[in-house]
Amino acid sequence: MDKQRCVVLGGGGFIGTHLCDSLHRRGVTVRSFGRNQPLREIKGVEWVKGDFTDEVAVANAVGGCEVVYHLIHATTPATANLEKVEDVQRSVVGTIKLLDLCVSLGVEKIIFVSSGGTVYGVNQNIPLSEEEPTAPISVYGTNKVTIENYLRVFYHVHGLEYYIARVSNPYGSLQNGLKNQGLIPTAARNIINDDSINIFGDGSNVRDYLYIDDLTDFLVKLLDYSGQQRVFNAGGGQGKSILEVINAIELRLNKKARLRHLASRPFDVPSNVLSIDRAKNELDWFPRTSFDDGMDKTIEWLTQNL
């Protein structure tokens, strides 16, 4: 890999911290940008504090970098429907301004982390390939697709190279569940603390889980990719129901969960599993961590760090 200069927008979060570490260990010059300090200090990675809505701060972070990893989104899938206008203003409009900056500052490539779990909507063709139509039923997924479309516009109008990573449900160390984001850390935390776990519906909804080390390996591979494909799924390649995941946590903690069943949410799709054939063929990438091994590592980290 050639020496490259990258900025990771959202570098202080769960995915961002791991990504900065992976890029740095592979010899890339890395700058990390966000509102909050990285979850783990990484020596050799430059940290720039700022808000995504502050155009000057973003320009300072992007300046001098050839590649931009865009991980920032103002909301989560659970909160976006309650913050519709804010999500458009912060996430969509903020990204349009970012793309303008990338063009003016001479950025060569932008890699956008989209949502494989929401952009496809309700679709029976499981596993879902990148060729499936995007038909999101949530504000979060809708805005992710809107950003994807703006990336295409800026490529055709300005020649700004882009790649889209439609990521499933990442999990692993540093994801602590404090913001109720991520089923695995949230459920584990609640079981350890004897708190109940909210289950929306009967718990049969199926999701695709990807261990964080496999995700960062995927994102790093996109750094040198120059093929014709623009959109890639990044998932574990298999589905697990909510109840199966909770059962896996119970077994590792040797403790039963207290479940609190609530009404189904209209923006939750019944099943979402991603096809990863394109990533295998184009990037020579596939998940190397099994669900069981990833759960062992994750629950061990959680029990030691909660």
C-alpha positions in Angstrom: 0.0 0.0 0.0 1.4 3.4 -1.0 1.7 6.0 1.7 -1.6 7.9 1.7 -3.1 10.6 3.7 -6.6 9.8 5.0 -9.1 11.6 7.2 -11.7 9.6 9.1 -14.8 11.7 9.8 -16.4 10.2 12.8 -13.0 8.8 13.9 -13.9 9.0 17.6 -16.7 6.5 17.4 -16.8 2.7 17.6 -16.1 2.0 13.9 -14.0 5.1 13.5 -11.6 4.3 16.3 -11.0 0.8 15.0 -10.6 2.0 11.5 -8.0 4.7 12.4 -6.1 2.0 14.2 -6.2 -0.4 11.2 -5.2 2.3 8.8 -2.3 3.5 11.0 -1.0 -0.1 11.5 -0.9 -0.5 7.7 1.3 2.6 7.3 -1.3 5.1 6.3 -1.1 8.7 7.5 -4.3 9.2 9.4 -6.2 12.1 10.7 -9.3 11.6 12.9 -12.1 14.1 13.2 -15.2 14.3 15.4 -16.9 15.8 18.4 -15.6 13.3 21.0 -12.2 11.9 21.7 -11.5 8.5 20.2 -12.6 5.6 22.4 -9.0 4.5 22.6 -5.8 6.6 22.1 -3.9 5.7 19.0 -0.4 7.0 19.0 0.6 8.4 15.6 -3.0 9.4 14.6 -3.7 13.1 14.5 -6.9 14.1 16.3 -8.9 17.1 15.2 -11.9 18.0 17.3 -14.9 19.6 15.6 -18.6 19.4 14.7 -19.7 18.2 11.3 -21.9 21.2 10.9 -18.8 23.5 11.3 -17.6 24.0 7.7 -14.3 25.6 8.8 -13.6 22.7 11.1 -14.4 20.2 8.4 -12.2 22.0 5.9 -9.3 22.0 8.3 -9.8 18.3 8.8 -10.1 17.4 5.1 -7.3 19.7 3.9 -4.2 17.9 2.7 -5.9 14.5 2.6 -6.3 12.4 -0.5 -9.0 10.1 0.9 -12.0 10.8 3.1 -13.8 8.1 5.1 -17.2 9.5 5.9 -18.7 7.7 8.9 -20.7 10.6 10.4 -24.5 10.5 10.7 -26.5 12.7 13.0 -29.0 10.1 14.2 -29.4 6.3 14.6 -32.0 4.1 12.9 -34.1 4.3 16.1 -34.0 8.1 16.5 -34.0 9.3 12.9 -37.8 9.0 12.6 -38.2 11.3 15.6 -35.6 13.9 14.2 -36.6 14.0 10.5 -35.7 17.6 9.8 -32.5 17.6 11.9 -31.3 14.5 10.2 -31.7 16.0 6.8 -30.0 19.3 7.9 -27.1 17.6 9.7 -26.5 14.4 7.7 -27.7 15.2 4.2 -27.0 18.9 3.9 -23.8 18.4 5.9 -22.6 15.8 3.4 -23.4 18.0 0.4 -21.2 20.7 1.9 -18.6 18.1 2.5 -18.6 17.0 -1.1 -18.2 20.6 -2.2 -15.2 20.9 0.0 -13.7 17.7 -1.3 -13.9 19.0 -4.8 -12.4 22.4 -3.9 -9.6 20.8 -1.8 -8.7 18.2 -4.4 -9.7 15.1 -2.5 -9.2 12.0 -4.7 -11.7 9.6 -3.2 -14.5 9.5 -0.6 -15.5 6.2 1.0 -19.0 6.5 2.5 -20.3 4.1 5.2 -23.9 3.5 4.4 -26.5 1.2 5.9 -26.9 -2.3 4.6 -29.6 -2.9 7.2 -31.9 -0.1 6.1 -31.5 0.9 2.5 -33.1 -2.2 1.0 -36.3 -2.0 3.0 -38.6 -5.0 3.0 -37.3 -7.5 0.5 -37.8 -11.2 0.3 -34.7 -11.9 -1.9 -32.4 -13.0 1.0 -29.5 -12.7 0.9 -29.7 -9.2 -0.5 -27.3 -8.3 -3.3 -26.2 -4.8 -4.3 -28.4 -5.1 -7.4 -31.6 -5.1 -5.3 -33.5 -1.8 -5.5 -33.2 0.6 -2.6 -36.6 1.0 -1.0 -36.1 2.1 2.6 -39.0 2.4 5.1 -37.2 4.5 7.6 -35.9 8.1 7.6 -32.4 6.8 8.4 -32.3 4.6 5.4 -33.9 7.2 3.2 -31.2 9.7 4.1 -28.4 7.2 3.5 -29.8 6.5 0.0 -30.0 10.3 -0.6 -26.4 10.7 0.3 -25.5 7.7 -2.0 -27.2 9.5 -4.8 -25.3 12.7 -4.2 -22.1 10.8 -4.4 -23.1 9.7 -7.9 -23.9 13.2 -8.8 -20.6 14.6 -7.7 -18.7 11.8 -9.5 -20.5 12.5 -12.8 -20.3 16.3 -12.5 -16.9 16.8 -10.8 -15.1 13.4 -11.2 -15.0 12.9 -7.4 -14.2 9.2 -7.0 -16.4 7.4 -4.5 -17.2 4.0 -3.0 -20.2 3.0 -0.9 -20.0 0.5 1.9 -23.4 -0.8 2.9 -22.6 -2.2 6.3 -24.7 -4.6 8.3 -24.6 -4.7 12.1 -21.0 -4.3 13.4 -20.1 -5.5 16.9 -17.0 -5.9 19.0 -14.8 -4.3 21.6 -15.2 -0.6 22.4 -19.0 -0.8 21.6 -20.4 -0.3 25.1 -24.1 0.1 24.5 -24.4 3.3 26.5 -26.6 4.9 23.9 -28.7 1.8 23.3 -27.0 1.4 19.9 -26.2 -2.1 18.9 -28.2 -5.1 20.2 -25.2 -7.1 21.4 -23.6 -4.6 23.8 -27.0 -3.2 24.9 -28.4 -6.6 25.7 -25.2 -7.7 27.5 -25.1 -4.6 29.6 -28.7 -5.0 30.6 -28.2 -8.7 31.5 -25.2 -7.9 33.6 -27.0 -5.0 35.4 -30.2 -7.1 35.8 -32.1 -4.6 33.6 -34.8 -5.7 31.2 -34.2 -5.8 27.5 -36.8 -4.2 25.2 -37.9 -6.6 22.4 -39.9 -4.9 19.7 -42.3 -7.6 18.4 -41.7 -11.3 19.1 -37.9 -11.3 18.7 -37.9 -13.2 15.4 -36.5 -10.3 13.3 -33.3 -11.5 11.6 -30.2 -9.4 11.2 -26.7 -9.8 9.8 -23.8 -9.3 12.2 -20.2 -8.4 11.3 -17.3 -8.5 13.7 -15.4 -5.1 13.8 -12.0 -6.5 12.7 -13.6 -7.9 9.6 -15.3 -4.6 8.9 -12.1 -2.5 9.2 -10.3 -5.0 7.0 -13.0 -4.4 4.4 -12.9 -0.6 4.6 -9.1 -0.6 4.3 -9.3 -2.7 1.2 -11.4 0.0 -0.4 -8.5 2.4 0.0 -6.6 0.9 -3.0 -9.5 -0.4 -4.9 -10.0 1.2 -8.4 -12.4 -1.2 -10.1 -15.7 -0.4 -11.7 -18.0 -1.4 -8.9 -19.1 1.5 -6.7 -21.3 -0.2 -4.1 -20.4 -3.0 -1.8 -22.2 -4.9 0.9 -20.2 -5.7 4.1 -21.9 -8.3 6.2 -21.4 -11.5 8.1 -23.1 -13.5 5.4 -25.6 -15.2 7.8 -28.7 -14.1 9.7 -29.4 -14.4 13.4 -32.7 -13.5 15.1 -32.9 -11.2 18.0 -33.7 -14.0 20.4 -30.8 -16.1 19.0 -28.4 -13.3 19.7 -29.8 -12.8 23.2 -29.5 -16.6 23.9 -25.8 -16.5 22.7 -25.2 -13.7 25.2 -27.0 -15.6 28.0 -24.8 -18.7 27.4 -21.6 -16.7 27.7 -22.7 -14.7 30.7 -24.3 -17.8 32.3 -27.3 -15.6 33.2 -30.8 -15.3 31.9 -32.1 -12.1 30.3 -35.3 -10.3 31.5 -37.2 -9.6 28.3 -39.8 -6.8 27.9 -41.9 -7.3 24.8 -43.2 -4.2 23.1 -45.2 -3.5 20.0 -43.3 -3.9 16.7 -41.9 -0.7 15.2 -43.0 0.2 11.7 -39.5 0.9 10.5 -38.0 -2.5 11.4 -37.8 -4.9 8.5 -38.5 -8.5 9.3 -35.3 -9.9 7.8 -32.0 -8.5 6.5 -29.0 -10.6 5.4 -26.5 -9.3 2.9 -24.9 -11.1 0.0 -21.1 -10.5 0.1 -20.3 -12.2 -3.2 -19.2 -8.9 -4.8 -16.8 -8.1 -2.0 -15.3 -11.6 -2.3 -14.8 -11.3 -6.1 -13.7 -7.7 -6.3 -11.8 -7.2 -3.0 -10.8 -10.7 -2.1 -12.6 -10.1 1.2 -14.7 -12.2 3.4 -15.4 -12.3 7.2 -12.7 -14.3 8.9 -14.3 -14.2 12.4 -17.2 -16.6 13.0 -20.2 -15.4 14.9 -19.3 -17.6 17.9 -15.7 -16.4 18.0 -16.7 -12.8 17.6 -19.2 -13.2 20.5 -16.6 -14.8 22.7 -14.3 -11.8 22.2 -17.0 -9.2 22.5 -18.6 -10.6 25.7 -15.1 -11.0 27.2 -14.3 -7.4 26.5 -17.7 -6.2 27.8 -17.4 -8.1 31.1 -13.9 -6.7 31.7 -14.8 -3.1 30.8 -18.4 -2.4 31.8 
